[in-house]
Amino acid sequence: MFINKKILIVGASSDLSKNLNKILYKEKAIIGLHYGNNIQSLSSFRNSPKIKKIQKYLDSAKSCYDLVDEFVNWAGSIDILIQLCGDISRPIHWEKITEKDWKCDLSINLTMPFFLAQRAIEYMKSSGGKILLTSTASAAYGGGTSSLAYGVAKAGVECIVKRMAKDCAKFNIIMNAIAPGFILTKFHTDRKKITEKQIKKRIKLVPLKRAGTIEEVTETILFLISDKSSYITGQTITINGGDRL
């Protein structure tokens, strides 16, 4: 399905990308694996004619352009862009958010995805392509109490997807987003320092009475970047077990 497809995964060292990396590798795609600091999670992959690990800190429009350019210079073109990285600078109640917190969360979670997509679209205009950005399920209901700036940024990502998908359909560029809910990743368990007791309490709020898995997110991503979803664009697919309905 993905043989020789040229795919750049931004945030390939994240938990959400673990299974995706392996599947696309087995499918014989030509993959760019971007990472910031965590190269250890990509240790099982070696640079080859079909794999390139790219280290880059995405802190400006130029760094986003440079990442896409580096991948295209290596692969020759780009068929699919998948953006999975994101972060919360400091989980804190909105009453205590500083200007620095606000700017940092918007930069990482909104500005960076926009400029990555903007650059990828330049290359895709001649032959089409697919772009998948990452939102969050909480963006639909105002974000979290301790992650408002993150929620605002992710809501912005959904706006970007709607606008760009509409404008770029004439180039056969398909653009969507995923919005994961409570998925058991290090983002929830480590970054937010959630205890086992808090996890159980949170799970009770989910209609399916369990947390989502990385595998379930991976399957959604694979569907959205495959030919099976060729008539779906401008959408945000929520993966949350019915949470907050």
N, C-alpha and C positions, 0 to 999 in steps of 0.2 A: 504493500500500500504506500510506503514511504521510500521506496528504493530510489536512491540518488536525489531525493528531495533535499534542498539546501535550507537547513533549519538553524536559526540562531536562538538559543535559549538564554535569556538574560535572567540571572539568578539560578544558574544550574546547580549551584552547591546547596540550595535550600532543600528542606525536607520534601516539599511538594514536587521537586524535580527528580528525586531519587529513582523512582520506578520509570518515569518518563525517559530519562537518559538511557536506561538499560533497554527499554523496548525499542526506542528509535535506533539504537545501536544495532540491535538484532535485526531490525527491519532494513538495515544497510542504508540509512539516511546519511547525508553529509552534514555533520553537526558541529556547531560552534558552541562550546560550553563556557559561558561567562561566569566569573566569580570575582568577589572582592577580596576577602581575607581567607575564607575557608577552602583552601585547596585540598585539604585532607579528604573531604567527602568525594573528591573526584580522583582519588589516587588509583582507582581501578581502571581508569581510562588513560591511555597514552596518546600523545599526538601522533597522527598518522595521516594518510591521504584522505581519510574520512572523519577524522576527529581533530579538532583544534581547541585547546583550552586557552581562554583569553582572560587575563587579569586586568581589571580596570575599575577605578573608583568613579562612580557616576555622580559627579557633583556639579555638573554644568551642562548646558546644551552642547558645548563642544565635545565633552567627554562622551556624550551619547552618540553624537555624529561619528566620532572617532571609532567607537566600538562597532557600529554598523559598517563603517567604511573598511575597517580591518577585516571583518568577516567576509565582506564582498570581495575584497582584494585577494583573499585566500581562496574562497569558494567559486568566485567568478560571477555570482549573482546571489539573490536571496529569494526563496519561495515562501518561507514561513518565519514570522517573528513571534516568539512566545516570551512574554514578560511575566516573571513570577516573583521577582524580588520586591521587598517592601519592608517597612519597619516602623516601629513607634519609638521616637527618640526618648521619651520619658513618660510612662503610664502615670497620669496624674489627673485629678478632677479638673474640669474645665475652668473653675474659678481661679485656679492657680497656674494656668497655662501662661508662659511668658512669650514674648515676641520671638525669642530664639527657638523655643519649642515649636511654635506655630510654623515658622518659616522652614524649620528642619523637616517636619512631617510633610508639609506640602511639597517641598523639594524632592524628597525621596519617593513619595507615593503618587504625585500628580505631575510635577514638572518633568521628571525623568521619563515616565511612560510616554508623555506627549512628544518629547523630542526624539525618542527612539522610534516611535511610530511615524513621525513626520519624515525622518530620514529614510526609513525603510520604504515608505510610499514612493519616494523619488525613484528608487531602483525598481519598484514593482510596476510602475505605470506602463511599461512597455510589454509586460508579459503576464500581469496579474499576480496575485499572491494572497496570503492569509496572515492576518495579524490577530493575536489573542492577548489581551491585557487582563490584569487581575484587579478586581474590586474586592469588596467584602460584603457579606450578607447584612451586616449592621448598617451599611450606608442607606439602606431603604427605610430605616426607622430612626434616623438621627444620630447614628454612631453610638459608641459606648460612653458611659459617664466619665471614664478615665482615658478615653481615646477619641475625643471629639475632633481634633485636627486630622487625625488619621481617617475618621469617617467622612469628614468633609472632602478630603483629598480623593478618597475612593469614589464618592458620589460624583466628583469631577471627572474621574476616569470614565464613568458610565456616560456622561455627557459627551466626552471626547469620542467615544465609540459610536454613539448615535450620529454625531455630526460627520465624522470622517467616513463612516460606512455609507452614508447617504451621498456624500460628494465623490467618493471613490468607486462607487459601483460601476460607473461607466468605464473604468479601467480594469474591471473584473477583479477588484481587490475586495476581499471579504474580511470584515472586521467584527469581532465579538469580544465579550468579556466573560470571565467566570467570577462568581461571588461566593467563595466558600464561607460556610458558617462555622460551627464548632467542630473543627477537625483536630484530632490529636496529633499535633506537631510540636516541635520545640518552641515555635512562636507562642503557643498558648502555655505550655507547661513550664518552659524556662524563662522566656522573656517576660511573661506576666506573673511568673512565680506562683502558679496555681497549685494548691495542695490537692492531695487525693480526695479529701473531704469536699473541697470546692468543686472538683471535677464531677463527683457524684451528684452534688446539688445542681450543678449546671445541666447535667444530662437529664434530670427530671423535668426540665423545662422543654425538652425536645419531644415532640409527639412520637417519634420513633423510639424514644427512650434509649438512645445510645449516641455516642459521638460519631462523626463521620471518619472515614479512613482515607489515607493518602491514595490508596488504590482507587477509591471511588472518584476522587478528584482527577486522577490520571486518566481514567476511562472517559470522563467528560471532556478533558483536553483533547484526547486522541480523536474523539468524535468530531469536535469542533474544528480541528485542523485537517480532517480527512475529507475526501470527496463525498462522503455520506451527508455532509452538512452544507452542500454547495448552494442551497437556497435559503440559508439562514445567515443574516447579516444585521448588524446594528443592535444585537441583542445582548443582554446580560443573563447568563444562566446561573441561577442560584442553587447552591449545593448545601442544603441545611437541614434535611430531614423533616421539613415542615415547620421548623422553628419560626416563631413570631408571625405565624399566619393569622 
